[in-house]
């Protein structure tokens, strides 16, 4: 049968824009792949569910109590106590609290990716989660990274970018990851008080401000200066987290510790005065100063181009087509960064449908698509996450604020390919003859299935070998 353009579009929609086709899914697209994608953007984003999921504020409040135990144990030891068992026990409690939370969050995330009927929406969610990356290799983030995606990102994927941006930057996971929770303006009330003979060292922290400008909004070539970074850091000084002890001496200033684990603006930490950056002045109105700056930056042309380029790279090709970038960027500015409008511009770009299999799957993409293709039984807890670790993309651990890379050159090395094939063979041996690769191949790959792959699967000596050949085929490795 000769593949039509609609057949090709169906395969691209399910495998590039989605998380991999499930059996029978290509036929359900109804011959209108763009409409299938746009339909997924309607209605409220689904709420992630799971028995162990809890508010990040609850997890963090518990962690803050454990930190107090550790401080007390250290203090007792310094005062002459010769038993350090209490200190060791307190130090071990924090990872013991965070790890089960991390496992519950990421297991729920995996289960949803496998089962969702709105895979385009889930891919967008994980795109933004990687864009606003926090990494669990920092222990303070281990129990909060999944909650940040669930609380700040998922509900706002189909809203305006400015609202998404504000929710992420004010989330405790981001504030802790980039150390803004303890950032104190050099001329703030707290800094002036500390300078009057106090021992507590205070100062501004530029980490969050720099990453917002360089990674989250304008981009590295976005036209900002080091002076803008410093000024912006001053504007968001005082963006902190409730429940953290500000110290007995600073408590004399009337520091409000707020609700444990929730965002808190500490006015006494905030650098006073109007701020001037990126050619505009912002009056000193407390927390609103930083919020206003963020909303303005969200709509700058540099931000539109930076995000349009990232979206085009993720969904179209490693080298984003300039016309697609222009189209998406224009939609960003014309709609005031209304994300569904931006996504529709991506969908409507001819370049999105021009070249099948243009993107090489990341390990996470490969695992999701394998589970969806074969209906692989999902294991419980930590075992469900082991494939991600084995293939080199542990959930929510990109290792830097830049997130996981998004080009073929970062993932298609010979060692990485051998690991995929080895994992595919293990999966195939486990499934045995429970799945028929000969029947599945055209259902999963559609018009992208090559004659060579179809022939190799048909000539396989066993059902398990046929499944391995399907999962290891060039078409299945790409999207």
Secondary structure, DSSP 4 states (H G I P E B T S, - for coil): -PPPHHHHHHHHIIIIISS-PPTTHHHHTTT-HHHHHHHTTSSPPPPP--TT---HHHHHHHHHHHHHHHHHHHHHHHTT----HHHHHHHHHHHHHHHHHHHHHHHHHHHHHHH-S-HHHHHHHHHHHHHT---TTSGGGTTTHHHHIIIIIGGGTTSBHHHHHHHHHTSHHHHHHTTGGG---TTSHHHHHHHTT---------HHHHHIIIIISS-TTSS--HHHHHHHHHHTTTEEETT----HHHHTTT----STTSEEE-GGGSPPS-EEETTEEE---THHHHHHHHHHHHTSHHHHHHHHHHHHHHHT-SS--HHHHHHHHHHHHHTTSBHHHHHHHHHT-GGGGTSTT-SBPPHHHHHHHHHHHHTPPPPPHHHHHHHHHHTT--TT--SSTT-S--SGGGT--HHHHHHHHHHHHHHHHHHGGGS-HHHHHHHHHGGG--HHHHHHHHT-SSHHHHHHHHHTSHHHHB-
